[in-house]
């Protein structure tokens, strides 16, 4: 399964982003969409689009989603929690505008694709691809814009 993961669009999408996300099995947006119509171009891809609400969002998307994909328990949220939710193997978040790929002492992997439009702390504008296959480690491939 090939999942495009984006965060922190803040009312803007790079013009070439929808084309770059072609072939995604799903698209996950980790919050701070701001204007819901920002997602229209992503929805046109036909891939299921899952969105969590960020601190800049007024739309009533869920604050978090707990998913099971390719045998993995995945938690999607905008602001990273202090601790992983019970049973989560992957925690994907936005908010910081800084890419992240860390595994904590409990073995939970924390992933942030970075920010599409306003990166922080010298990080490039980016999104990421999450590759999930039963019986294989999760693959995480950041992609600069």
N, CA, C and O atoms as CSV, one atom per row, in Angstrom:
chain,resi,resn,atom,element,x,y,z
A,1,UNK,N,N,0.839,-1.167,0.000
A,1,UNK,CA,C,0.000,0.000,0.000
A,1,UNK,C,C,0.888,1.235,0.000
A,1,UNK,O,O,1.831,1.337,0.784
A,2,UNK,N,N,0.573,2.169,-0.889
A,2,UNK,CA,C,1.357,3.401,-1.047
A,2,UNK,C,C,0.478,4.586,-0.659
A,2,UNK,O,O,-0.515,4.874,-1.327
A,3,UNK,N,N,0.848,5.274,0.425
A,3,UNK,CA,C,0.028,6.336,0.986
A,3,UNK,C,C,0.794,7.652,0.909
A,3,UNK,O,O,1.923,7.752,1.389
A,4,UNK,N,N,0.172,8.658,0.304
A,4,UNK,CA,C,0.746,10.005,0.283
A,4,UNK,C,C,0.342,10.695,1.576
A,4,UNK,O,O,-0.837,10.720,1.929
A,5,UNK,N,N,1.320,11.257,2.284
A,5,UNK,CA,C,1.069,11.900,3.575
A,5,UNK,C,C,1.495,13.360,3.470
A,5,UNK,O,O,2.647,13.672,3.170
A,6,UNK,N,N,0.522,14.255,3.727
A,6,UNK,CA,C,0.802,15.681,3.675
A,6,UNK,C,C,0.283,16.343,4.958
A,6,UNK,O,O,-0.544,15.778,5.674
A,7,UNK,N,N,0.778,17.530,5.224
A,7,UNK,CA,C,0.339,18.271,6.417
A,7,UNK,C,C,0.536,19.757,6.189
A,7,UNK,O,O,1.354,20.179,5.372
A,8,UNK,N,N,-0.227,20.533,6.924
A,8,UNK,CA,C,-0.009,21.967,7.020
A,8,UNK,C,C,-0.012,22.670,5.665
A,8,UNK,O,O,0.937,23.373,5.316
A,9,UNK,N,N,-1.090,22.470,4.910
A,9,UNK,CA,C,-1.199,23.163,3.620
A,9,UNK,C,C,-1.573,24.634,3.793
A,9,UNK,O,O,-1.231,25.452,2.939
A,10,UNK,N,N,-2.262,24.988,4.872
A,10,UNK,CA,C,-2.595,26.387,5.161
A,10,UNK,C,C,-3.146,27.126,3.938
A,10,UNK,O,O,-2.615,28.162,3.537
A,11,UNK,N,N,-4.212,26.585,3.356
A,11,UNK,CA,C,-4.944,27.188,2.229
A,11,UNK,C,C,-4.234,27.103,0.879
A,11,UNK,O,O,-4.728,27.655,-0.103
A,12,UNK,N,N,-3.106,26.437,0.808
A,12,UNK,CA,C,-2.378,26.412,-0.467
A,12,UNK,C,C,-1.856,25.018,-0.772
A,12,UNK,O,O,-1.411,24.288,0.113
A,13,UNK,N,N,-1.922,24.674,-2.044
A,13,UNK,CA,C,-1.285,23.455,-2.545
A,13,UNK,C,C,-0.364,23.853,-3.676
A,13,UNK,O,O,-0.764,24.648,-4.527
A,14,UNK,N,N,0.844,23.340,-3.724
A,14,UNK,CA,C,1.677,23.569,-4.902
A,14,UNK,C,C,0.939,23.041,-6.139
A,14,UNK,O,O,0.317,21.980,-6.087
A,15,UNK,N,N,1.008,23.766,-7.223
A,15,UNK,CA,C,0.254,23.410,-8.431
A,15,UNK,C,C,0.548,21.999,-8.919
A,15,UNK,O,O,-0.337,21.336,-9.458
A,16,UNK,N,N,1.785,21.530,-8.737
A,16,UNK,CA,C,2.142,20.207,-9.258
A,16,UNK,C,C,1.863,19.070,-8.274
A,16,UNK,O,O,2.081,17.907,-8.611
A,17,UNK,N,N,1.385,19.380,-7.064
A,17,UNK,CA,C,1.206,18.331,-6.065
A,17,UNK,C,C,0.189,17.264,-6.480
A,17,UNK,O,O,0.496,16.078,-6.357
A,18,UNK,N,N,-1.004,17.622,-6.963
A,18,UNK,CA,C,-1.945,16.559,-7.351
A,18,UNK,C,C,-1.351,15.572,-8.356
A,18,UNK,O,O,-1.583,14.368,-8.248
A,19,UNK,N,N,-0.602,16.061,-9.312
A,19,UNK,CA,C,0.023,15.167,-10.292
A,19,UNK,C,C,1.069,14.270,-9.629
A,19,UNK,O,O,1.213,13.105,-9.998
A,20,UNK,N,N,1.792,14.809,-8.658
A,20,UNK,CA,C,2.828,14.018,-7.976
A,20,UNK,C,C,2.234,12.932,-7.098
A,20,UNK,O,O,2.909,11.956,-6.771
A,21,UNK,N,N,0.967,13.094,-6.711
A,21,UNK,CA,C,0.320,12.115,-5.844
A,21,UNK,C,C,-0.441,11.043,-6.615
A,21,UNK,O,O,-1.059,10.166,-6.012
A,22,UNK,N,N,-0.401,11.108,-7.935
A,22,UNK,CA,C,-1.052,10.066,-8.737
A,22,UNK,C,C,-0.477,8.703,-8.377
A,22,UNK,O,O,0.725,8.555,-8.156
A,23,UNK,N,N,-1.338,7.737,-8.323
A,23,UNK,CA,C,-0.891,6.392,-7.984
A,23,UNK,C,C,-0.953,6.090,-6.501
A,23,UNK,O,O,-0.661,4.968,-6.086
A,24,UNK,N,N,-1.334,7.086,-5.685
A,24,UNK,CA,C,-1.470,6.837,-4.244
A,24,UNK,C,C,-2.695,5.953,-4.013
A,24,UNK,O,O,-3.742,6.151,-4.629
A,25,UNK,N,N,-2.549,4.983,-3.123
A,25,UNK,CA,C,-3.704,4.166,-2.733
A,25,UNK,C,C,-4.619,4.943,-1.795
A,25,UNK,O,O,-5.835,4.752,-1.805
A,26,UNK,N,N,-4.035,5.814,-0.990
A,26,UNK,CA,C,-4.772,6.710,-0.107
A,26,UNK,C,C,-3.946,7.981,0.033
A,26,UNK,O,O,-2.739,7.988,-0.209
A,27,UNK,N,N,-4.627,9.067,0.432
A,27,UNK,CA,C,-3.957,10.318,0.759
A,27,UNK,C,C,-4.382,10.680,2.175
A,27,UNK,O,O,-5.573,10.715,2.485
A,28,UNK,N,N,-3.404,10.947,3.031
A,28,UNK,CA,C,-3.672,11.340,4.411
A,28,UNK,C,C,-3.199,12.770,4.604
A,28,UNK,O,O,-2.056,13.101,4.292
A,29,UNK,N,N,-4.083,13.615,5.120
A,29,UNK,CA,C,-3.721,15.004,5.436
A,29,UNK,C,C,-3.752,15.144,6.954
A,29,UNK,O,O,-4.768,14.862,7.589
A,30,UNK,N,N,-2.651,15.575,7.526
A,30,UNK,CA,C,-2.486,15.616,8.975
A,30,UNK,C,C,-2.810,16.975,9.591
A,30,UNK,O,O,-2.228,17.346,10.610
A,31,UNK,N,N,-3.725,17.712,8.987
A,31,UNK,CA,C,-4.264,18.908,9.606
A,31,UNK,C,C,-3.645,20.217,9.194
A,31,UNK,O,O,-2.586,20.268,8.569
A,32,UNK,N,N,-4.342,21.283,9.566
A,32,UNK,CA,C,-4.092,22.656,9.146
A,32,UNK,C,C,-4.273,22.799,7.633
A,32,UNK,O,O,-3.426,23.337,6.921
A,33,UNK,N,N,-5.417,22.291,7.184
A,33,UNK,CA,C,-5.877,22.508,5.813
A,33,UNK,C,C,-6.288,23.969,5.679
A,33,UNK,O,O,-5.937,24.641,4.709
A,34,UNK,N,N,-7.038,24.450,6.668
A,34,UNK,CA,C,-7.663,25.775,6.764
A,34,UNK,C,C,-8.921,25.811,5.904
A,34,UNK,O,O,-9.995,25.516,6.427
A,35,UNK,N,N,-8.859,26.151,4.632
A,35,UNK,CA,C,-10.046,26.189,3.777
A,35,UNK,C,C,-10.282,24.799,3.178
A,35,UNK,O,O,-9.427,24.289,2.454
A,36,UNK,N,N,-11.434,24.181,3.472
A,36,UNK,CA,C,-11.688,22.826,2.959
A,36,UNK,C,C,-11.568,22.689,1.439
A,36,UNK,O,O,-11.197,21.622,0.950
A,37,UNK,N,N,-11.877,23.755,0.680
A,37,UNK,CA,C,-11.780,23.628,-0.781
A,37,UNK,C,C,-10.337,23.480,-1.257
A,37,UNK,O,O,-10.101,23.178,-2.427
A,38,UNK,N,N,-9.374,23.689,-0.366
A,38,UNK,CA,C,-7.972,23.421,-0.695
A,38,UNK,C,C,-7.788,21.957,-1.078
A,38,UNK,O,O,-6.884,21.619,-1.843
A,39,UNK,N,N,-8.644,21.092,-0.547
A,39,UNK,CA,C,-8.524,19.651,-0.783
A,39,UNK,C,C,-9.173,19.189,-2.084
A,39,UNK,O,O,-9.018,18.029,-2.464
A,40,UNK,N,N,-9.896,20.073,-2.777
A,40,UNK,CA,C,-10.626,19.661,-3.978
A,40,UNK,C,C,-9.726,18.983,-5.011
A,40,UNK,O,O,-10.093,17.947,-5.566
A,41,UNK,N,N,-8.573,19.551,-5.266
A,41,UNK,CA,C,-7.668,18.975,-6.268
A,41,UNK,C,C,-7.172,17.597,-5.844
A,41,UNK,O,O,-6.939,16.739,-6.696
A,42,UNK,N,N,-7.006,17.370,-4.537
A,42,UNK,CA,C,-6.564,16.061,-4.052
A,42,UNK,C,C,-7.695,15.047,-4.168
A,42,UNK,O,O,-7.462,13.889,-4.515
A,43,UNK,N,N,-8.905,15.474,-3.881
A,43,UNK,CA,C,-10.054,14.574,-3.947
A,43,UNK,C,C,-10.306,14.099,-5.376
A,43,UNK,O,O,-10.814,12.996,-5.580
A,44,UNK,N,N,-9.960,14.907,-6.351
A,44,UNK,CA,C,-10.157,14.538,-7.754
A,44,UNK,C,C,-9.303,13.351,-8.174
A,44,UNK,O,O,-9.576,12.738,-9.206
A,45,UNK,N,N,-8.288,13.016,-7.409
A,45,UNK,CA,C,-7.424,11.882,-7.760
A,45,UNK,C,C,-8.179,10.561,-7.685
A,45,UNK,O,O,-7.786,9.579,-8.315
A,46,UNK,N,N,-9.266,10.540,-6.913
A,46,UNK,CA,C,-10.025,9.310,-6.743
A,46,UNK,C,C,-9.536,8.449,-5.600
A,46,UNK,O,O,-10.230,7.518,-5.192
A,47,UNK,N,N,-8.351,8.738,-5.070
A,47,UNK,CA,C,-7.838,7.981,-3.925
A,47,UNK,C,C,-8.596,8.418,-2.679
A,47,UNK,O,O,-8.915,9.599,-2.542
A,48,UNK,N,N,-8.891,7.501,-1.772
A,48,UNK,CA,C,-9.526,7.913,-0.521
A,48,UNK,C,C,-8.666,8.971,0.175
A,48,UNK,O,O,-7.446,8.840,0.269
A,49,UNK,N,N,-9.337,10.027,0.661
A,49,UNK,CA,C,-8.663,11.138,1.322
A,49,UNK,C,C,-9.130,11.179,2.764
A,49,UNK,O,O,-10.311,11.391,3.038
A,50,UNK,N,N,-8.187,10.973,3.695
A,50,UNK,CA,C,-8.475,11.031,5.126
A,50,UNK,C,C,-7.832,12.284,5.695
A,50,UNK,O,O,-6.677,12.589,5.400
A,51,UNK,N,N,-8.593,13.013,6.518
A,51,UNK,CA,C,-8.128,14.289,7.049
A,51,UNK,C,C,-8.392,14.336,8.547
A,51,UNK,O,O,-9.463,13.942,9.010
A,52,UNK,N,N,-7.409,14.821,9.302
A,52,UNK,CA,C,-7.624,15.133,10.718
A,52,UNK,C,C,-7.561,16.648,10.885
A,52,UNK,O,O,-6.896,17.349,10.123
A,53,UNK,N,N,-8.262,17.127,11.891
A,53,UNK,CA,C,-8.357,18.564,12.146
A,53,UNK,C,C,-7.103,19.081,12.833
A,53,UNK,O,O,-6.607,18.487,13.791
A,54,UNK,N,N,-6.606,20.196,12.325
A,54,UNK,CA,C,-5.478,20.881,12.949
A,54,UNK,C,C,-5.942,22.060,13.778
A,54,UNK,O,O,-7.126,22.393,13.789
A,55,UNK,N,N,-5.016,22.684,14.464
A,55,UNK,CA,C,-5.358,23.813,15.326
A,55,UNK,C,C,-5.793,25.051,14.547
A,55,UNK,O,O,-6.336,25.981,15.144
A,56,UNK,N,N,-5.573,25.090,13.244
A,56,UNK,CA,C,-6.018,26.211,12.408
A,56,UNK,C,C,-7.274,25.874,11.607
A,56,UNK,O,O,-7.703,26.674,10.776
A,57,UNK,N,N,-7.862,24.720,11.839
A,57,UNK,CA,C,-9.028,24.272,11.081
A,57,UNK,C,C,-10.320,24.509,11.847
A,57,UNK,O,O,-10.404,24.225,13.042
A,58,UNK,N,N,-11.331,25.031,11.151
A,58,UNK,CA,C,-12.666,25.188,11.728
A,58,UNK,C,C,-13.595,24.061,11.274
A,58,UNK,O,O,-14.633,23.829,11.892
A,59,UNK,N,N,-13.232,23.365,10.209
A,59,UNK,CA,C,-14.048,22.270,9.687
A,59,UNK,C,C,-14.085,21.130,10.708
A,59,UNK,O,O,-13.088,20.885,11.387
A,60,UNK,N,N,-15.204,20.440,10.825
A,60,UNK,CA,C,-15.304,19.397,11.864
A,60,UNK,C,C,-14.704,18.032,11.492
A,60,UNK,O,O,-15.327,16.997,11.729
A,61,UNK,N,N,-13.509,18.030,10.917
A,61,UNK,CA,C,-12.815,16.759,10.731
A,61,UNK,C,C,-12.511,16.177,12.103
A,61,UNK,O,O,-12.489,16.917,13.086
A,62,UNK,N,N,-12.277,14.879,12.197
A,62,UNK,CA,C,-11.930,14.304,13.506
A,62,UNK,C,C,-10.573,14.830,13.986
A,62,UNK,O,O,-9.700,15.156,13.182
A,63,UNK,N,N,-10.415,14.906,15.305
A,63,UNK,CA,C,-9.134,15.332,15.875
A,63,UNK,C,C,-8.054,14.278,15.679
A,63,UNK,O,O,-6.870,14.607,15.599
A,64,UNK,N,N,-8.451,13.031,15.602
A,64,UNK,CA,C,-7.496,11.934,15.413
A,64,UNK,C,C,-8.225,10.786,14.723
A,64,UNK,O,O,-9.448,10.668,14.796
A,65,UNK,N,N,-7.449,9.951,14.057
A,65,UNK,CA,C,-7.966,8.721,13.445
A,65,UNK,C,C,-7.055,7.574,13.843
A,65,UNK,O,O,-5.831,7.691,13.789
A,66,UNK,N,N,-7.659,6.469,14.243
A,66,UNK,CA,C,-6.911,5.242,14.506
A,66,UNK,C,C,-7.276,4.259,13.413
A,66,UNK,O,O,-8.440,3.895,13.245
A,67,UNK,N,N,-6.264,3.836,12.672
A,67,UNK,CA,C,-6.464,2.996,11.498
A,67,UNK,C,C,-5.692,1.699,11.633
A,67,UNK,O,O,-4.762,1.585,12.431
A,68,UNK,N,N,-6.095,0.733,10.843
A,68,UNK,CA,C,-5.324,-0.493,10.688
A,68,UNK,C,C,-5.085,-0.653,9.195
A,68,UNK,O,O,-6.022,-0.770,8.405
A,69,UNK,N,N,-3.808,-0.655,8.828
A,69,UNK,CA,C,-3.414,-0.795,7.427
A,69,UNK,C,C,-2.275,-1.801,7.350
A,69,UNK,O,O,-1.292,-1.700,8.084
A,70,UNK,N,N,-2.418,-2.768,6.456
A,70,UNK,CA,C,-1.380,-3.786,6.233
A,70,UNK,C,C,-0.908,-4.383,7.557
A,70,UNK,O,O,0.287,-4.602,7.756
A,71,UNK,N,N,-1.852,-4.646,8.460
A,71,UNK,CA,C,-1.528,-5.276,9.726
A,71,UNK,C,C,-0.930,-4.356,10.773
A,71,UNK,O,O,-0.532,-4.818,11.842
A,72,UNK,N,N,-0.857,-3.055,10.486
A,72,UNK,CA,C,-0.264,-2.099,11.433
A,72,UNK,C,C,-1.341,-1.196,12.028
A,72,UNK,O,O,-2.321,-0.842,11.372
A,73,UNK,N,N,-1.126,-0.840,13.284
A,73,UNK,CA,C,-2.009,0.120,13.948
A,73,UNK,C,C,-1.389,1.502,13.818
A,73,UNK,O,O,-0.274,1.752,14.275
A,74,UNK,N,N,-2.143,2.394,13.181
A,74,UNK,CA,C,-1.643,3.724,12.828
A,74,UNK,C,C,-2.534,4.783,13.479
A,74,UNK,O,O,-3.761,4.682,13.451
A,75,UNK,N,N,-1.904,5.787,14.059
A,75,UNK,CA,C,-2.618,6.901,14.692
A,75,UNK,C,C,-2.285,8.178,13.923
A,75,UNK,O,O,-1.118,8.550,13.804
A,76,UNK,N,N,-3.324,8.851,13.397
A,76,UNK,CA,C,-3.157,10.116,12.692
A,76,UNK,C,C,-3.667,11.243,13.580
A,76,UNK,O,O,-4.761,11.154,14.136
A,77,UNK,N,N,-2.872,12.305,13.711
A,77,UNK,CA,C,-3.234,13.431,14.568
A,77,UNK,C,C,-2.450,14.646,14.072
A,77,UNK,O,O,-1.422,14.490,13.414
A,78,UNK,N,N,-2.922,15.840,14.378
A,78,UNK,CA,C,-2.175,17.025,13.963
A,78,UNK,C,C,-1.063,17.358,14.961
A,78,UNK,O,O,0.113,17.388,14.597
A,79,UNK,N,N,-1.435,17.608,16.210
A,79,UNK,CA,C,-0.449,17.953,17.238
A,79,UNK,C,C,0.042,16.660,17.886
A,79,UNK,O,O,-0.773,15.881,18.381
A,80,UNK,N,N,1.346,16.412,17.895
A,80,UNK,CA,C,1.829,15.138,18.448
A,80,UNK,C,C,1.508,15.014,19.932
A,80,UNK,O,O,1.736,15.951,20.697
A,81,UNK,N,N,0.983,13.871,20.341
A,81,UNK,CA,C,0.703,13.670,21.763
A,81,UNK,C,C,2.006,13.451,22.542
A,81,UNK,O,O,3.047,13.140,21.963
A,82,UNK,N,N,1.927,13.618,23.844
A,82,UNK,CA,C,3.119,13.377,24.684
A,82,UNK,C,C,3.518,11.906,24.666
A,82,UNK,O,O,4.703,11.573,24.698
A,83,UNK,N,N,2.522,11.035,24.615
A,83,UNK,CA,C,2.765,9.585,24.593
A,83,UNK,C,C,1.963,8.980,23.452
A,83,UNK,O,O,0.917,9.514,23.082
A,84,UNK,N,N,2.428,7.894,22.898
A,84,UNK,CA,C,1.630,7.262,21.846
A,84,UNK,C,C,0.352,6.660,22.431
A,84,UNK,O,O,0.353,6.194,23.571
A,85,UNK,N,N,-0.727,6.667,21.666
A,85,UNK,CA,C,-1.936,5.995,22.132
A,85,UNK,C,C,-1.666,4.501,22.312
A,85,UNK,O,O,-0.839,3.934,21.599
A,86,UNK,N,N,-2.350,3.864,23.252
A,86,UNK,CA,C,-2.144,2.424,23.471
A,86,UNK,C,C,-2.330,1.641,22.169
A,86,UNK,O,O,-3.314,1.815,21.452
A,87,UNK,N,N,-1.376,0.791,21.894
A,87,UNK,CA,C,-1.443,-0.078,20.722
A,87,UNK,C,C,-0.941,0.514,19.429
A,87,UNK,O,O,-0.774,-0.217,18.453
A,88,UNK,N,N,-0.692,1.819,19.381
A,88,UNK,CA,C,-0.222,2.434,18.138
A,88,UNK,C,C,1.199,1.969,17.822
A,88,UNK,O,O,2.063,1.920,18.698
A,89,UNK,N,N,1.417,1.633,16.570
A,89,UNK,CA,C,2.758,1.273,16.103
A,89,UNK,C,C,3.407,2.427,15.344
A,89,UNK,O,O,4.625,2.604,15.369
A,90,UNK,N,N,2.559,3.211,14.665
A,90,UNK,CA,C,3.002,4.390,13.931
A,90,UNK,C,C,2.144,5.569,14.367
A,90,UNK,O,O,0.918,5.468,14.405
A,91,UNK,N,N,2.784,6.681,14.695
A,91,UNK,CA,C,2.074,7.919,15.005
A,91,UNK,C,C,2.495,8.926,13.947
A,91,UNK,O,O,3.668,9.287,13.850
A,92,UNK,N,N,1.530,9.376,13.155
A,92,UNK,CA,C,1.803,10.375,12.119
A,92,UNK,C,C,1.179,11.686,12.539
A,92,UNK,O,O,0.008,11.730,12.913
A,93,UNK,N,N,1.958,12.762,12.478
A,93,UNK,CA,C,1.478,14.074,12.906
A,93,UNK,C,C,2.063,15.157,12.023
A,93,UNK,O,O,3.014,14.931,11.275
A,94,UNK,N,N,1.472,16.344,12.127
A,94,UNK,CA,C,1.972,17.536,11.468
A,94,UNK,C,C,2.375,18.540,12.538
A,94,UNK,O,O,3.086,18.200,13.484
A,95,UNK,N,N,1.919,19.769,12.383
A,95,UNK,CA,C,1.993,20.866,13.344
A,95,UNK,C,C,3.356,21.542,13.461
A,95,UNK,O,O,3.409,22.772,13.472
A,96,UNK,N,N,4.429,20.820,13.546
A,96,UNK,CA,C,5.745,21.434,13.785
A,96,UNK,C,C,6.369,22.012,12.521
A,96,UNK,O,O,7.289,22.825,12.601
A,97,UNK,N,N,5.878,21.600,11.358
A,97,UNK,CA,C,6.413,22.019,10.057
A,97,UNK,C,C,7.833,21.491,9.832
A,97,UNK,O,O,8.546,21.981,8.957
A,98,UNK,N,N,8.234,20.513,10.605
A,98,UNK,CA,C,9.579,19.934,10.502
A,98,UNK,C,C,9.448,18.424,10.270
A,98,UNK,O,O,8.768,17.748,11.043
A,99,UNK,N,N,10.083,17.881,9.224
A,99,UNK,CA,C,10.014,16.433,9.004
A,99,UNK,C,C,10.564,15.660,10.201
A,99,UNK,O,O,11.457,16.120,10.913
A,100,UNK,N,N,9.998,14.467,10.396
A,100,UNK,CA,C,10.415,13.627,11.535
A,100,UNK,C,C,10.301,12.160,11.153
A,100,UNK,O,O,9.350,11.745,10.491
A,101,UNK,N,N,11.278,11.395,11.579
A,101,UNK,CA,C,11.246,9.936,11.483
A,101,UNK,C,C,12.075,9.419,12.654
A,101,UNK,O,O,13.297,9.305,12.567
A,102,UNK,N,N,11.383,9.109,13.753
A,102,UNK,CA,C,12.050,8.667,14.980
A,102,UNK,C,C,11.313,7.465,15.547
A,102,UNK,O,O,10.093,7.357,15.423
A,103,UNK,N,N,12.048,6.580,16.157
A,103,UNK,CA,C,11.456,5.461,16.874
A,103,UNK,C,C,11.762,5.639,18.349
A,103,UNK,O,O,12.920,5.788,18.740
A,104,UNK,N,N,10.714,5.623,19.169
A,104,UNK,CA,C,10.903,5.850,20.604
A,104,UNK,C,C,11.319,4.554,21.306
A,104,UNK,O,O,11.330,3.496,20.677
A,105,UNK,N,N,11.661,4.618,22.598
A,105,UNK,CA,C,12.118,3.421,23.323
A,105,UNK,C,C,11.073,2.300,23.386
A,105,UNK,O,O,11.421,1.143,23.621
A,106,UNK,N,N,9.796,2.639,23.176
A,106,UNK,CA,C,8.747,1.615,23.174
A,106,UNK,C,C,8.609,0.941,21.810
A,106,UNK,O,O,7.831,0.000,21.653
A,107,UNK,N,N,9.369,1.426,20.824
A,107,UNK,CA,C,9.302,0.857,19.482
A,107,UNK,C,C,8.254,1.508,18.592
A,107,UNK,O,O,7.999,1.031,17.487
A,108,UNK,N,N,7.642,2.595,19.062
A,108,UNK,CA,C,6.657,3.317,18.255
A,108,UNK,C,C,7.402,4.277,17.336
A,108,UNK,O,O,8.298,5.004,17.767
A,109,UNK,N,N,7.020,4.268,16.069
A,109,UNK,CA,C,7.659,5.141,15.087
A,109,UNK,C,C,6.823,6.408,14.917
A,109,UNK,O,O,5.620,6.341,14.662
A,110,UNK,N,N,7.476,7.565,15.061
A,110,UNK,CA,C,6.851,8.875,14.958
A,110,UNK,C,C,7.263,9.490,13.622
A,110,UNK,O,O,8.451,9.623,13.326
A,111,UNK,N,N,6.257,9.867,12.815
A,111,UNK,CA,C,6.525,10.357,11.473
A,111,UNK,C,C,5.805,11.679,11.225
A,111,UNK,O,O,4.636,11.834,11.577
A,112,UNK,N,N,6.503,12.617,10.625
A,112,UNK,CA,C,5.931,13.899,10.222
A,112,UNK,C,C,6.469,14.182,8.825
A,112,UNK,O,O,7.683,14.179,8.623
A,113,UNK,N,N,5.576,14.430,7.845
A,113,UNK,CA,C,6.065,14.685,6.484
A,113,UNK,C,C,6.680,16.055,6.297
A,113,UNK,O,O,7.273,16.324,5.253
A,114,UNK,N,N,6.551,16.939,7.297
A,114,UNK,CA,C,6.988,18.318,7.133
A,114,UNK,C,C,5.819,19.144,6.629
A,114,UNK,O,O,4.670,18.706,6.683
A,115,UNK,N,N,6.107,20.307,6.153
A,115,UNK,CA,C,5.070,21.254,5.737
A,115,UNK,C,C,5.115,21.470,4.231
A,115,UNK,O,O,6.186,21.604,3.639
A,116,UNK,N,N,3.956,21.500,3.633
A,116,UNK,CA,C,3.853,21.714,2.192
A,116,UNK,C,C,4.172,23.161,1.811
A,116,UNK,O,O,4.840,23.405,0.807
A,117,UNK,N,N,3.695,24.122,2.614
A,117,UNK,CA,C,3.770,25.519,2.176
A,117,UNK,C,C,4.661,26.428,3.002
A,117,UNK,O,O,5.200,27.397,2.468
A,118,UNK,N,N,4.834,26.149,4.287
A,118,UNK,CA,C,5.634,27.029,5.139
A,118,UNK,C,C,6.537,26.215,6.045
A,118,UNK,O,O,6.278,26.116,7.244
A,119,UNK,N,N,7.599,25.627,5.495
A,119,UNK,CA,C,8.473,24.815,6.333
A,119,UNK,C,C,9.149,25.655,7.413
A,119,UNK,O,O,9.226,26.880,7.319
A,120,UNK,N,N,9.636,24.965,8.438
A,120,UNK,CA,C,10.193,25.625,9.619
A,120,UNK,C,C,11.624,25.155,9.862
A,120,UNK,O,O,12.006,24.063,9.439
A,121,UNK,N,N,12.389,25.960,10.525
A,121,UNK,CA,C,13.750,25.613,10.966
A,121,UNK,C,C,14.645,25.124,9.830
A,121,UNK,O,O,15.422,24.184,9.999
A,122,UNK,N,N,14.527,25.765,8.684
A,122,UNK,CA,C,15.389,25.424,7.562
A,122,UNK,C,C,15.001,24.162,6.827
A,122,UNK,O,O,15.702,23.757,5.900
A,123,UNK,N,N,13.907,23.526,7.212
A,123,UNK,CA,C,13.461,22.311,6.529
A,123,UNK,C,C,12.885,22.679,5.162
A,123,UNK,O,O,12.320,23.761,5.006
A,124,UNK,N,N,13.016,21.806,4.185
A,124,UNK,CA,C,12.435,22.079,2.868
A,124,UNK,C,C,10.929,21.833,2.883
A,124,UNK,O,O,10.430,21.074,3.714
A,125,UNK,N,N,10.210,22.469,1.971
A,125,UNK,CA,C,8.801,22.125,1.756
A,125,UNK,C,C,8.758,20.671,1.303
A,125,UNK,O,O,9.514,20.269,0.419
A,126,UNK,N,N,7.870,19.881,1.911
A,126,UNK,CA,C,7.900,18.445,1.630
A,126,UNK,C,C,6.568,17.774,1.956
A,126,UNK,O,O,5.726,18.320,2.668
A,127,UNK,N,N,6.414,16.581,1.411
A,127,UNK,CA,C,5.397,15.617,1.814
A,127,UNK,C,C,6.128,14.287,1.887
A,127,UNK,O,O,7.347,14.254,1.723
A,128,UNK,N,N,5.421,13.193,2.128
A,128,UNK,CA,C,6.117,11.905,2.223
A,128,UNK,C,C,5.230,10.777,1.706
A,128,UNK,O,O,4.007,10.900,1.628
A,129,UNK,N,N,5.876,9.700,1.366
A,129,UNK,CA,C,5.206,8.456,0.980
A,129,UNK,C,C,5.410,7.436,2.088
A,129,UNK,O,O,6.533,7.189,2.528
A,130,UNK,N,N,4.317,6.853,2.524
A,130,UNK,CA,C,4.351,5.767,3.496
A,130,UNK,C,C,4.021,4.490,2.736
A,130,UNK,O,O,2.976,4.395,2.093
A,131,UNK,N,N,4.916,3.506,2.813
A,131,UNK,CA,C,4.717,2.219,2.146
A,131,UNK,C,C,4.468,1.166,3.217
A,131,UNK,O,O,5.301,0.951,4.097
A,132,UNK,N,N,3.319,0.517,3.134
A,132,UNK,CA,C,2.960,-0.516,4.097
A,132,UNK,C,C,2.640,-1.807,3.375
A,132,UNK,O,O,1.813,-1.846,2.464
A,133,UNK,N,N,3.314,-2.863,3.802
A,133,UNK,CA,C,3.077,-4.211,3.279
A,133,UNK,C,C,3.093,-5.165,4.443
A,133,UNK,O,O,3.943,-5.065,5.328
A,134,UNK,N,N,2.156,-6.093,4.446
A,134,UNK,CA,C,2.143,-7.102,5.506
A,134,UNK,C,C,3.495,-7.805,5.570
A,134,UNK,O,O,4.044,-8.212,4.546
A,135,UNK,N,N,4.020,-7.942,6.776
A,135,UNK,CA,C,5.259,-8.681,6.975
A,135,UNK,C,C,6.531,-7.921,6.650
A,135,UNK,O,O,7.617,-8.495,6.729
A,136,UNK,N,N,6.436,-6.652,6.287
A,136,UNK,CA,C,7.620,-5.853,5.949
A,136,UNK,C,C,7.645,-4.592,6.810
A,136,UNK,O,O,6.590,-4.098,7.208
A,137,UNK,N,N,8.830,-4.065,7.100
A,137,UNK,CA,C,8.897,-2.809,7.853
A,137,UNK,C,C,8.235,-1.678,7.061
A,137,UNK,O,O,8.240,-1.684,5.830
A,138,UNK,N,N,7.678,-0.728,7.769
A,138,UNK,CA,C,7.071,0.426,7.107
A,138,UNK,C,C,8.152,1.238,6.406
A,138,UNK,O,O,9.211,1.500,6.976
A,139,UNK,N,N,7.881,1.628,5.183
A,139,UNK,CA,C,8.803,2.478,4.432
A,139,UNK,C,C,8.342,3.918,4.495
A,139,UNK,O,O,7.146,4.193,4.394
A,140,UNK,N,N,9.276,4.841,4.660
A,140,UNK,CA,C,8.966,6.266,4.755
A,140,UNK,C,C,9.915,7.005,3.840
A,140,UNK,O,O,11.130,6.982,4.041
A,141,UNK,N,N,9.361,7.660,2.835
A,141,UNK,CA,C,10.194,8.337,1.848
A,141,UNK,C,C,9.759,9.800,1.714
A,141,UNK,O,O,8.788,10.090,1.014
A,142,UNK,N,N,10.468,10.728,2.378
A,142,UNK,CA,C,10.150,12.150,2.216
A,142,UNK,C,C,10.438,12.583,0.790
A,142,UNK,O,O,11.363,12.085,0.148
A,143,UNK,N,N,9.636,13.514,0.304
A,143,UNK,CA,C,9.820,14.039,-1.040
A,143,UNK,C,C,9.759,15.554,-0.985
A,143,UNK,O,O,8.760,16.126,-0.549
A,144,UNK,N,N,10.824,16.201,-1.426
A,144,UNK,CA,C,10.868,17.663,-1.427
A,144,UNK,C,C,10.042,18.219,-2.576
A,144,UNK,O,O,9.866,17.582,-3.614
A,145,UNK,N,N,9.548,19.413,-2.357
A,145,UNK,CA,C,8.791,20.092,-3.407
A,145,UNK,C,C,9.664,21.080,-4.141
A,145,UNK,O,O,9.199,21.750,-5.063
